[in-house]
Amino acid sequence: MPEVKYDTEKMAELMDKLIKDEAVRQKFQSDPKAVFADYDMDIPDELIPENVELASPEELEARKTKTDTITSFLL
Protein backbone atom coordinates (compact mmCIF):
# COMPACT_ATOMS: atom_id res chain seq x y z
CA MET A 1 0.00 0.00 0.00
CA PRO A 2 1.39 3.42 -0.93
CA GLU A 3 2.33 5.71 1.91
CA VAL A 4 0.12 8.72 2.59
CA LYS A 5 1.81 11.67 4.29
CA TYR A 6 -0.06 14.56 5.83
CA ASP A 7 -0.11 16.71 8.92
CA THR A 8 -3.25 16.30 11.02
CA GLU A 9 -3.49 20.08 11.50
CA LYS A 10 -3.42 20.57 7.72
CA MET A 11 -6.04 17.85 7.38
CA ALA A 12 -8.30 19.63 9.87
CA GLU A 13 -7.76 22.92 8.03
CA LEU A 14 -8.68 21.32 4.70
CA MET A 15 -11.77 19.68 6.18
CA ASP A 16 -12.90 23.04 7.54
CA LYS A 17 -12.44 24.60 4.09
CA LEU A 18 -14.34 21.76 2.42
CA ILE A 19 -17.19 22.35 4.85
CA LYS A 20 -17.28 26.16 4.66
CA ASP A 21 -15.70 27.32 1.40
CA GLU A 22 -17.57 26.59 -1.84
CA ALA A 23 -14.56 27.57 -4.00
CA VAL A 24 -12.35 25.00 -2.27
CA ARG A 25 -15.12 22.38 -2.59
CA GLN A 26 -15.37 23.06 -6.34
CA LYS A 27 -11.61 22.92 -6.84
CA PHE A 28 -11.35 19.69 -4.81
CA GLN A 29 -14.06 18.05 -6.93
CA SER A 30 -12.36 19.06 -10.18
CA ASP A 31 -8.68 18.72 -9.16
CA PRO A 32 -8.20 17.00 -5.79
CA LYS A 33 -4.48 16.47 -6.41
CA ALA A 34 -3.93 20.24 -6.65
CA VAL A 35 -5.86 20.84 -3.43
CA PHE A 36 -3.85 18.20 -1.58
CA ALA A 37 -0.68 19.87 -2.86
CA ASP A 38 -1.99 23.26 -1.68
CA TYR A 39 -2.15 21.78 1.83
CA ASP A 40 1.25 20.04 1.59
CA MET A 41 -0.29 16.57 1.57
CA ASP A 42 1.59 13.81 -0.20
CA ILE A 43 -1.17 11.58 -1.53
CA PRO A 44 -0.11 9.00 -4.15
CA ASP A 45 -1.88 9.39 -7.50
CA GLU A 46 -3.31 5.89 -7.33
CA LEU A 47 -5.21 6.81 -4.16
CA ILE A 48 -6.85 9.90 -5.66
CA PRO A 49 -10.06 9.04 -7.51
CA GLU A 50 -10.57 10.45 -10.98
CA ASN A 51 -14.09 11.58 -10.18
CA VAL A 52 -14.66 13.12 -6.77
CA GLU A 53 -18.06 13.67 -5.27
CA LEU A 54 -17.93 15.28 -1.86
CA ALA A 55 -20.42 14.64 0.86
CA SER A 56 -22.56 17.63 1.81
CA PRO A 57 -21.04 20.19 4.19
CA GLU A 58 -23.36 18.87 6.92
CA GLU A 59 -22.22 15.28 6.35
CA LEU A 60 -18.57 16.33 6.37
CA GLU A 61 -19.10 18.19 9.63
CA ALA A 62 -20.56 15.04 11.19
CA ARG A 63 -17.66 12.92 9.88
CA LYS A 64 -15.12 15.45 11.11
CA THR A 65 -16.04 14.73 14.70
CA LYS A 66 -15.51 11.00 14.16
CA THR A 67 -12.26 10.87 12.19
CA ASP A 68 -9.47 12.87 10.61
CA THR A 69 -8.65 10.41 7.85
CA ILE A 70 -8.52 11.23 4.19
CA THR A 71 -11.36 8.85 3.36
CA SER A 72 -13.79 10.92 5.39
CA PHE A 73 -13.78 13.49 2.57
CA LEU A 74 -15.24 11.27 -0.09
CA LEU A 75 -18.48 9.40 -0.53
KAWOSUL-V624786 format. One record per residue. N is the residue number from 0. RES is the residue in three letters. PHI is phi in degrees with one decimal (999 if undefined). PSI is psi in whole degrees, 0 to 359 (999 if undefined). Layout:
N_RES_PHI_PSI ; N_RES_PHI_PSI
This chain:
0_MET_999_132 ; 1_PRO_-63.5_150 ; 2_GLU_-84.2_134 ; 3_VAL_-107.8_127 ; 4_LYS_-120.9_123 ; 5_TYR_-159.7_155 ; 6_ASP_-89.7_133 ; 7_THR_-63.7_330 ; 8_GLU_-68.0_320 ; 9_LYS_-65.5_322 ; 10_MET_-61.3_315 ; 11_ALA_-62.9_320 ; 12_GLU_-63.3_316 ; 13_LEU_-65.3_317 ; 14_MET_-58.8_316 ; 15_ASP_-59.5_318 ; 16_LYS_-65.5_320 ; 17_LEU_-68.2_336 ; 18_ILE_-82.0_320 ; 19_LYS_-108.2_342 ; 20_ASP_-118.1_107 ; 21_GLU_-62.2_325 ; 22_ALA_-63.6_318 ; 23_VAL_-67.3_319 ; 24_ARG_-57.6_313 ; 25_GLN_-63.2_315 ; 26_LYS_-63.6_319 ; 27_PHE_-62.7_320 ; 28_GLN_-69.5_329 ; 29_SER_-93.4_332 ; 30_ASP_-150.6_70 ; 31_PRO_-60.0_326 ; 32_LYS_-60.0_318 ; 33_ALA_-65.2_320 ; 34_VAL_-66.7_316 ; 35_PHE_-58.3_318 ; 36_ALA_-63.9_322 ; 37_ASP_-58.7_331 ; 38_TYR_-105.1_19 ; 39_ASP_55.4_40 ; 40_MET_-104.8_129 ; 41_ASP_-97.4_93 ; 42_ILE_-110.6_120 ; 43_PRO_-59.2_142 ; 44_ASP_-52.1_321 ; 45_GLU_-68.6_347 ; 46_LEU_-96.8_354 ; 47_ILE_-99.0_116 ; 48_PRO_-66.4_151 ; 49_GLU_-68.0_318 ; 50_ASN_-112.5_120 ; 51_VAL_-110.4_129 ; 52_GLU_-124.3_113 ; 53_LEU_-78.3_150 ; 54_ALA_-67.3_164 ; 55_SER_-64.7_158 ; 56_PRO_-54.3_322 ; 57_GLU_-66.3_319 ; 58_GLU_-66.1_319 ; 59_LEU_-63.4_320 ; 60_GLU_-60.1_317 ; 61_ALA_-65.3_320 ; 62_ARG_-69.0_327 ; 63_LYS_-58.8_324 ; 64_THR_-74.8_344 ; 65_LYS_-97.9_332 ; 66_THR_-158.4_159 ; 67_ASP_-122.2_25 ; 68_THR_-85.7_159 ; 69_ILE_-62.2_327 ; 70_THR_-67.5_343 ; 71_SER_-70.0_348 ; 72_PHE_-76.5_327 ; 73_LEU_-105.4_155 ; 74_LEU_-76.6_999
